[in-house]
Amino acid sequence: MLKKDLRKKYMDLRKTLSKDEVLSLSQKIFENFVLQFNVLDNQEVHIFFPIEKLNEINTKIFINYFFEKNIQVFVPKMVGNKIISIQIKPDTVFLQNSWGILEPESNENESDAFDYVITPLLYCDALGNRIGYGKGFYDQFFAGINLDAKKIGVNYFSPTDSIDDVSLQDVKLDYLVTPTEVLSFGCTSISTK
């Protein structure tokens, strides 16, 4: 299928989820992440805040866990047409941007060297190709970070459809975490059922 058709299909599927389903599925995704990835004290994790009106994964569960484990947490902030990374702490002051996403007040890019980048998406195929909202922000972001950062997509849905219009600018994910499995692209999947 084409990206535009997959984008519509998975946006529509996501809209059918109740708030309770979003929370329950987000919790399962979080549990699968923790089972698979051993994030250590002082490692650096870049993670997004959810757009709640679009039923994105509730990543606040992850963020609270990272704070408890003394893991350095960075979140994206849009400056112009570019994502920068800003470290947050439990007392960080946030503002809501025009997309309804919480962002730190600071405009100072604080890191490009991450151990993990937990990435938003609408869909990911069985090869690790990701579809976001179509602006290319994360493909551009991935091009500017360290090569050994693990790019991990989180999604409610497992890959069932192929993406027919993958471009050279599209950056593949290393892993996908769903409520039922963790896929490692280029390796075998790890079922968590």
Order of alpha helices (4+ residues) and beta strands (2+ residues): alpha-alpha-beta-alpha-beta-beta-beta-beta-beta-beta-beta-alpha-beta-beta-beta-beta
